[in-house]
Amino acid sequence: MAERSTAAVDVADNSGDEPLTAKADEATTDGTAEAKETAGEGPNDADGERDSSDAVPATPDLHSGHKLARRYRLEECVTRLDGFSSWRAVDEKLRRAVGVHLLPADHPRARSVLAAARSSALLGDPRFVQVLDAVEEDDLVYVVHEWLPDATELTALLAAGPMDAHDAYQLVSQISQAMAAAHREGLAHLRLTPGAVLRSSTGQYRIRGLAVNAALRGITAERPLRTDTEAIGALLYAALTQRWPYESDAYGLSGLPKGMGLIAPDQVRAGVHRGLSELAMRALANDGATASRQEPPCTTPDELAKAVAAMPRILPPEPTFTAPPAYQRTTYQQGTYGRPSARPASATQPVMTAPPAPLQSRTGKALKWAVSALLIAALGLGSWQLAEALLNHKNDNTDPGTTQTTPDVNDDKNAIKGGKPITIAGARDYDPLGMDGSEKPGSIKNVHDGDPSTFWNTDGYYSADFGRLKEGVGVVLDLGKVQQVGAVDVSFLGGTTSVELRTTEASSVPALPGGFTKIAEGSGTKVSLKPGKPVQARYVLVWLTNLPLSDDGNYRGKVSDIKITS
């Protein structure tokens, strides 16, 4: 019997990079394993351990095109190492790219990998690349995780050069806060390398491989809090200096000069922010290294996050001013018009004609005719409006007992008649693409209680498009029976929100948004969604697709009122 746990996919594993542990295997990105082990120093040297005593079964011999659970089609092997392999795959059910880690069910680390994946999935923090599935079936164990094609590894960012102070500040702030939240839930990373950190196109940093990457390699630590904190310090050090804070080269970065020990970042490279330099040393302080200015070392991600918060905020650099190009004179201005000739006086001088008077050229005449035509048109329009106003005033003074009705010649045959309010029999939150299928159900009644001061809100996300975790979230309104829907008026709080109106005549709520029919869409703080022709519906879905930025720094939708008319 297959064991299955569904949650939300990790980008391809970063096993192509050197790990922070003293002994960890390397692998090339094309899937060929290298038996060589690294001896480079890293934050895990003191307490990282690798379980290599057990015999490791051979990596499953799979190929591109193989399907798992009749759903996940393997596309490209990106890692093959230590009895497991990592793939880029396609989820044919949801039509999106995913990543998959595969290993035999009898692998000595299969149980720990399943446990780590399921624990990571339960965290549900969007700052981490989400685990979507953790399955054991057909003598295989596989973990499905997010694939983020628009994100860039920190390894690639550092290859281009050191970061400026603001970017490095954002890196250490976001990573330390995320890892502090993970440790509060009892989860550690233990392999937090530049390849495990991604920056999205919106500037948000996301961490991949929480607990799973270490479990795949059998990495453990006696002091996981200190191990992850020191790893964050190494990332900050590399961001400031483009150097790895140990003697051995790693992750495409040069190590420190041998025999000199741990040098502060502002002594390695000129112009490094002093506060960030001290923060990196406080996180890296270990085995005799002391933090500068006698500040206590940071031994947990939470302490490091608090130290970052206590610093003066580092603002982004001012945009550089680019001077406009030098003024280029036209050919007419660069000519010799009106200047004395440089020829000898004896030469015959050409007869110079005077320039045309203003507005006497062809262009000037055309301009005069255009202005005249505009004036005539303006006078005619003003006279017509004045006549219409006088006529309306005369009609207003007619006998009040007489009512004149003028038929609308532009009346659309398909126009919806009625406009009577429809009583909403019930409402529920609708989040089928989320991890738990629920989105703040406790306040859902506020959307139709008639009180504009109350509201239902979504969870907070790191971008307007739900952190790229899902396509949308919404509210389903039950009309009690199939009725004609003429308009749905939605009021939002907090800023402009994009929304779609979807309906269905089905007797039950569809399991996915595709089960509804899209009728209309709009955006704003007060949106009136009207179908182009009469629509019959039992259930109405108000589907939010783009969220505004809220005061707490997250993107969050707030629906204060929904009214439906026939």
Disulfide bonds with the S-S distance in Angstrom:
none
